[in-house]
Protein backbone atom coordinates (compact mmCIF):
# COMPACT_ATOMS: atom_id res chain seq x y z
CA UNK A 1 0.00 0.00 0.00
CA UNK A 2 1.09 3.55 -0.65
CA UNK A 3 0.44 6.82 1.18
CA UNK A 4 -1.56 9.19 -1.03
CA UNK A 5 -3.65 12.33 -0.55
CA UNK A 6 -7.24 13.29 -1.37
CA UNK A 7 -9.43 16.36 -1.10
CA UNK A 8 -12.19 16.38 1.52
CA UNK A 9 -15.06 17.99 -0.47
CA UNK A 10 -17.06 19.17 2.56
CA UNK A 11 -14.05 21.05 3.93
CA UNK A 12 -12.61 22.39 0.65
CA UNK A 13 -13.29 26.08 0.00
CA UNK A 14 -12.29 25.68 -3.69
CA UNK A 15 -9.46 28.24 -3.45
CA UNK A 16 -7.25 26.29 -5.88
CA UNK A 17 -4.04 26.44 -3.83
CA UNK A 18 -3.62 22.65 -4.03
CA UNK A 19 -4.02 22.72 -7.81
CA UNK A 20 -1.47 25.52 -8.25
CA UNK A 21 1.09 23.81 -6.01
CA UNK A 22 0.64 20.42 -7.67
CA UNK A 23 0.78 21.92 -11.17
CA UNK A 24 4.48 22.70 -10.59
CA UNK A 25 5.30 19.25 -9.18
CA UNK A 26 3.22 16.30 -10.39
CA UNK A 27 0.11 17.67 -12.13
CA UNK A 28 -1.93 15.09 -10.19
CA UNK A 29 -4.84 17.41 -9.36
CA UNK A 30 -7.48 17.96 -12.01
CA UNK A 31 -8.42 21.58 -12.67
CA UNK A 32 -11.53 22.32 -10.71
CA UNK A 33 -13.52 23.04 -8.75
CA UNK A 34 -14.12 20.40 -7.57
CA UNK A 35 -10.47 19.45 -7.15
CA UNK A 36 -9.66 15.73 -7.35
CA UNK A 37 -6.23 14.17 -6.79
CA UNK A 38 -5.30 11.31 -9.14
CA UNK A 39 -3.63 8.67 -6.94
CA UNK A 40 -1.67 7.28 -9.89
CA UNK A 41 -0.03 10.65 -10.61
CA UNK A 42 0.32 11.74 -6.98
CA UNK A 43 3.94 11.60 -5.79
CA UNK A 44 2.94 12.00 -2.11
CA UNK A 45 5.15 15.09 -1.83
CA UNK A 46 2.69 16.58 0.73
CA UNK A 47 2.80 20.06 -0.82
CA UNK A 48 -0.99 20.20 -1.32
CA UNK A 49 -1.44 18.94 2.25
CA UNK A 50 1.00 21.52 3.65
CA UNK A 51 -0.31 24.47 1.62
CA UNK A 52 -4.09 23.99 2.02
CA UNK A 53 -5.37 26.92 4.12
CA UNK A 54 -8.41 24.99 5.43
CA UNK A 55 -6.83 21.53 5.92
CA UNK A 56 -9.06 19.98 3.24
CA UNK A 57 -6.43 17.43 2.18
CA UNK A 58 -6.17 14.10 3.97
CA UNK A 59 -3.64 11.31 3.77
CA UNK A 60 -4.83 7.75 3.16
CA UNK A 61 -3.51 4.30 2.26
CA UNK A 62 -3.96 3.58 -1.43
CA UNK A 63 -3.57 0.20 -3.06
CA UNK A 64 -3.23 0.26 -6.83
CA UNK A 65 -5.39 -2.03 -8.91
CA UNK A 66 -3.45 -5.15 -9.85
CA UNK A 67 -2.61 -5.32 -13.53
CA UNK A 68 -4.71 -7.52 -15.77
CA UNK A 69 -3.14 -10.96 -16.16
CA UNK A 70 -1.75 -11.58 -19.63
CA UNK A 71 -3.83 -13.67 -21.99
CA UNK A 72 -2.02 -16.98 -22.44
CA UNK A 73 -0.82 -17.82 -25.92
CA UNK A 74 -1.81 -21.25 -27.22
CA UNK A 75 0.97 -23.74 -26.60
CA UNK A 76 1.76 -25.49 -29.85
CA UNK A 77 -0.22 -25.63 -33.08
CA UNK A 78 -3.92 -24.76 -33.14
CA UNK A 79 -6.10 -27.60 -34.39
CA UNK A 80 -9.05 -27.02 -36.70
CA UNK A 81 -12.16 -29.21 -36.57
CA UNK A 82 -12.69 -28.88 -40.33
CA UNK A 83 -16.30 -27.65 -39.99
CA UNK A 84 -17.60 -25.37 -42.75
CA UNK A 85 -20.80 -23.35 -42.43
CA UNK A 86 -22.90 -23.08 -45.56
CA UNK A 87 -25.08 -20.11 -46.54
CA UNK A 88 -28.81 -20.99 -46.54
TANOR-V924419 format. One record per pair of residues at least 6 apart in sequence whose C-alpha atoms are under 8 Angstrom apart, sorted by the first residue. I is the first residue (numbers start at 1). J is the second residue. D is the distance in Angstrom with one decimal. If there is no record, write none. Layout:
# TANOR-V924419
((I,J,D) (I,J,D))
This chain:
# TANOR-V924419
((1,61,6.0) (1,62,5.5) (1,63,4.7) (1,64,7.6) (2,61,5.5) (2,62,5.1) (2,63,6.2) (3,44,6.6) (3,59,6.6) (3,60,5.7) (3,61,4.8) (3,62,6.1) (4,39,6.3) (4,42,6.7) (4,43,7.7) (4,44,5.4) (4,59,5.6) (4,60,5.5) (4,61,6.2) (4,62,6.1) (5,37,7.0) (5,39,7.4) (5,42,7.6) (5,44,6.8) (5,46,7.7) (5,49,7.5) (5,57,6.4) (5,58,5.5) (5,59,4.4) (5,60,6.0) (6,36,6.9) (6,37,5.6) (6,57,5.5) (6,58,5.5) (6,59,6.6) (6,60,7.6) (7,35,6.9) (7,36,6.3) (7,37,6.9) (7,56,5.7) (7,57,4.6) (7,58,6.4) (8,56,5.1) (8,57,5.9) (8,58,6.9) (9,34,7.6) (9,56,7.3) (11,54,7.0) (11,55,7.5) (11,56,5.2) (12,54,6.9) (12,55,7.9) (12,56,5.0) (13,54,7.4) (14,32,7.8) (14,33,5.8) (14,34,6.8) (14,35,7.4) (16,32,7.6) (16,33,7.6) (16,35,7.7) (17,48,7.4) (17,51,6.9) (17,52,6.3) (18,29,7.6) (18,47,7.6) (18,48,4.5) (18,49,7.6) (18,51,6.8) (18,52,6.2) (19,27,7.8) (19,29,5.6) (19,30,7.2) (19,31,6.7) (19,35,7.3) (19,48,7.6) (21,47,6.6) (21,48,6.3) (21,51,7.8) (22,28,6.4) (22,29,6.5) (22,47,7.2) (22,48,6.6) (23,29,7.4) (26,41,6.5) (26,42,6.4) (26,43,6.6) (27,41,7.2) (27,42,7.9) (28,37,5.6) (28,38,5.2) (28,39,7.4) (28,40,7.8) (28,41,4.9) (28,42,5.2) (29,35,6.4) (29,36,5.5) (29,37,4.4) (29,38,6.1) (30,36,5.6) (30,37,6.6) (30,38,7.6) (39,62,7.5) (40,64,7.8) (48,57,7.0) (49,55,7.0) (49,56,7.8) (49,57,5.2) (49,58,7.0))
